[in-house]
Amino acid sequence: MSEPSVLFEKRGDVALLTLNRPKSFNAMDLGLMVDLAAAAARCRAEGARAVVVTGAGRAFSAGGDLSAFARSDDAPALLRRMTDELHHAQRLLAEGEAPVVAAVNGMAAGAGMSLAAMCDLAIAGRSAKFTMAYTGAGLSPDGSSTWFLPRLIGLRRTQELMFTNRVLDAEEALEWQVVHRVVDDERVLDEALELAGRLAAGPTRAYAAVKRLLLASAGRDLEEQLDLEGKLISGLSGSADGQEGIRAFLEKRKPVFEGR
């Protein structure tokens, strides 16, 4: 029996999701996208308090598997099913309570770059490269990139990436705020797991509120956003973690959060 195309591993409270088609540079076919959605659902079901997403081998992901499209008798139907599975996985990760950290090793192209962009935090190796790539194949972007990238880097830079397929190296990706940290290649996964471990030990309900507020902000006016802010912070103040955080601050000690 072959290995799944997305590996799921639980390391304490951290779930590690590894795209696992290294011979094809983790190109995303339908099987990988189905497995990614299943792995994202396991993160919720098994109570992961932080998630790391990375790629096996020498690449994060080369993007959509164009050879699968070429072999298909009905490419439009296949692509629609693939994007539905990818978007389902991304909704589970983006709307879940656990912070999601991308550990970008090597190339992140097309849907691979889209996946990295939707993560809450992203660490890249020094040899990492990023490109949208879609229009080079006569296709339009998917994987939530048209929502997340303009918010991360601005409309003008997003337009440049999507129309010209410019390749960003790791330092440019850091300057453009596609990622928030660049480290030596051999340290990428360790750094991401260390960060995820710190997040997993933190106030996960507060992190969930941050994720909800940021996702909601694009579709709400100021009054609605202020109302949601008030609702969430007041609710958290009565939670076990909120009470512990307030007491620890007043007692000048490190809080111990339990995710309640």
C-alpha positions in Angstrom: 0.0 0.0 0.0 1.4 3.4 -1.0 1.9 6.2 1.4 -0.7 9.0 1.5 0.2 12.1 -0.5 -0.1 14.2 2.7 1.5 12.8 5.8 -0.1 13.6 9.2 2.0 13.5 12.3 1.1 14.7 15.8 4.1 16.1 17.9 2.5 16.9 21.2 0.0 19.6 20.6 1.4 20.4 17.1 0.2 18.7 13.9 2.7 18.4 11.1 1.3 18.1 7.6 3.8 17.1 4.9 3.0 17.2 1.2 4.4 13.9 0.1 4.9 13.6 -3.6 8.7 14.5 -3.6 9.4 12.9 -7.0 7.0 15.4 -8.6 8.2 18.3 -6.3 4.9 17.9 -4.4 2.8 18.8 -7.4 -0.9 18.9 -6.4 -3.1 16.2 -8.0 -6.6 15.3 -6.9 -5.3 12.7 -4.5 -3.0 15.2 -2.7 -5.8 17.7 -2.4 -8.2 15.1 -1.0 -5.5 14.0 1.5 -4.8 17.6 2.5 -8.5 18.2 3.3 -8.5 15.0 5.3 -5.4 16.0 7.2 -6.8 19.4 7.9 -9.9 17.8 9.3 -7.8 15.6 11.5 -6.1 18.7 13.0 -9.5 19.7 14.3 -10.6 16.3 15.3 -7.4 15.5 17.3 -7.3 18.9 19.0 -4.1 20.3 17.4 -3.2 23.6 19.0 -0.9 24.6 16.2 -0.2 23.3 12.7 2.9 23.2 10.5 2.6 22.7 6.7 5.7 21.7 4.7 6.8 19.7 1.7 8.8 16.4 1.5 12.1 16.5 -0.4 13.4 19.5 -2.3 10.3 21.6 -2.7 7.3 22.9 -0.8 5.1 22.5 -3.8 5.4 23.0 -7.6 1.7 23.8 -7.7 -1.0 22.0 -9.7 -0.1 18.8 -11.4 -0.4 19.9 -15.1 0.2 16.3 -16.3 -3.0 15.2 -14.5 -4.9 17.9 -16.4 -3.4 16.9 -19.7 -4.4 13.2 -19.2 -7.9 14.0 -18.2 -10.9 13.4 -20.6 -12.6 16.3 -18.8 -10.1 18.8 -17.6 -12.6 21.5 -16.5 -14.5 19.0 -14.3 -11.2 17.6 -12.8 -9.9 21.1 -12.1 -13.2 22.1 -10.4 -13.1 19.1 -8.2 -9.4 19.7 -7.4 -10.0 23.3 -6.5 -13.0 22.4 -4.4 -10.9 20.0 -2.3 -8.0 22.5 -2.0 -10.4 25.2 -0.9 -12.1 23.0 1.5 -8.7 22.2 3.1 -7.8 25.8 3.3 -11.1 26.8 4.9 -10.6 24.2 7.6 -7.1 25.5 8.2 -7.9 29.2 8.0 -11.1 29.1 10.0 -9.8 26.6 12.6 -8.6 27.7 16.0 -5.0 26.5 15.6 -2.4 28.9 14.1 -0.9 27.5 10.9 2.8 27.9 10.1 4.2 27.3 6.6 7.8 25.9 6.5 8.7 26.7 2.9 11.5 24.6 1.6 12.5 25.1 -2.0 10.0 26.2 -4.7 6.5 27.3 -3.8 4.8 27.8 -7.2 1.2 28.3 -8.2 -1.1 26.6 -5.6 2.0 26.0 -3.5 2.6 29.7 -3.2 -1.2 30.1 -2.6 -1.0 27.6 0.2 2.0 29.3 1.9 0.3 32.7 1.6 -2.9 31.6 3.4 -1.0 30.3 6.4 -1.0 32.6 9.5 2.8 32.7 9.6 5.5 31.6 7.1 9.2 30.7 7.5 11.3 30.2 4.3 14.6 28.6 3.7 17.2 30.8 2.0 17.0 28.9 -1.2 13.2 29.1 -1.3 11.5 30.7 -4.4 8.0 31.9 -4.9 6.0 32.4 -8.2 2.4 32.5 -9.1 2.9 30.7 -12.4 -0.8 30.3 -13.3 -1.1 32.6 -16.2 2.1 31.1 -17.7 -0.1 28.0 -18.2 -3.1 30.0 -19.5 -4.9 29.6 -16.1 -6.2 31.9 -13.4 -5.1 31.8 -9.8 -6.8 29.6 -7.1 -5.9 28.4 -3.7 -7.2 31.6 -2.0 -4.3 33.7 -3.4 -6.6 36.4 -4.9 -7.9 37.0 -1.4 -4.8 36.6 0.8 -2.1 38.1 -1.4 -3.6 41.6 -1.9 -4.1 41.8 1.8 -0.5 40.6 2.5 1.5 42.6 -0.1 -0.9 45.0 -1.7 -2.8 45.1 -5.0 0.0 46.5 -7.2 2.5 43.8 -6.1 -0.1 41.1 -6.4 -0.9 42.3 -10.0 2.8 42.1 -10.9 3.1 38.5 -9.5 0.0 37.3 -11.2 0.4 39.0 -14.6 4.2 38.5 -15.0 4.9 35.4 -12.9 7.9 37.1 -11.4 9.9 34.8 -9.3 10.7 36.0 -5.8 13.7 34.7 -3.9 13.5 34.2 -0.1 14.9 37.7 0.7 12.5 39.4 -1.7 9.6 37.3 -0.3 10.6 38.6 3.2 10.8 42.2 1.9 7.4 41.9 0.3 5.9 40.3 3.4 5.0 37.0 1.7 6.9 35.4 4.6 7.9 36.7 8.0 11.2 35.0 8.5 14.1 33.5 6.4 16.4 30.9 7.9 19.1 28.5 6.7 17.6 25.7 4.6 18.4 23.0 7.1 16.7 25.0 9.9 13.3 25.6 8.2 11.3 22.8 9.6 13.0 23.0 13.1 12.2 26.7 13.2 8.6 26.2 12.2 8.1 23.5 14.7 9.7 25.5 17.5 7.4 28.5 16.6 4.4 26.2 16.4 5.3 24.7 19.8 5.4 28.1 21.4 2.0 28.9 19.9 0.5 25.6 21.0 1.5 26.5 24.6 -0.2 29.8 24.3 -3.7 31.1 24.5 -5.3 29.2 21.7 -8.7 30.7 22.1 -7.2 34.2 21.8 -5.4 33.1 18.7 -8.7 31.8 17.3 -10.2 35.2 18.0 -7.4 36.9 16.1 -7.9 34.6 13.1 -11.6 35.3 13.1 -11.2 39.0 13.4 -8.7 39.3 10.6 -10.7 37.0 8.3 -13.8 39.0 9.0 -12.3 42.5 8.6 -12.4 42.5 4.8 -16.1 42.1 4.6 -17.3 44.3 7.5 -17.6 48.0 8.0 -15.9 49.7 10.9 -19.0 49.5 13.2 -19.4 45.8 12.6 -15.8 45.1 13.2 -15.8 47.1 16.4 -18.8 45.2 17.6 -17.1 41.8 16.8 -13.9 43.0 18.7 -16.0 43.9 21.7 -17.9 40.6 21.7 -14.7 38.5 21.4 -12.5 40.3 23.9 -15.3 40.4 26.5 -16.0 36.7 26.0 -12.3 35.8 26.4 -12.1 37.7 29.6 -14.4 35.2 31.2 -12.6 32.2 29.8 -10.2 30.1 31.9 -7.3 31.2 29.7 -8.4 34.9 29.9 -8.6 34.7 33.7 -5.2 33.0 33.9 -3.6 35.6 31.7 -5.0 38.5 33.7 -3.9 36.9 37.0 -0.5 36.1 35.7 0.0 39.6 34.4 -1.0 41.1 37.8 1.2 38.6 39.7 4.1 39.2 37.4 4.5 35.5 36.4 4.4 33.5 33.2 0.8 32.3 32.4 -0.1 28.7 31.9 -2.7 28.4 29.2 -4.8 25.3 28.6 -6.9 26.3 25.6 -10.1 26.8 27.6 
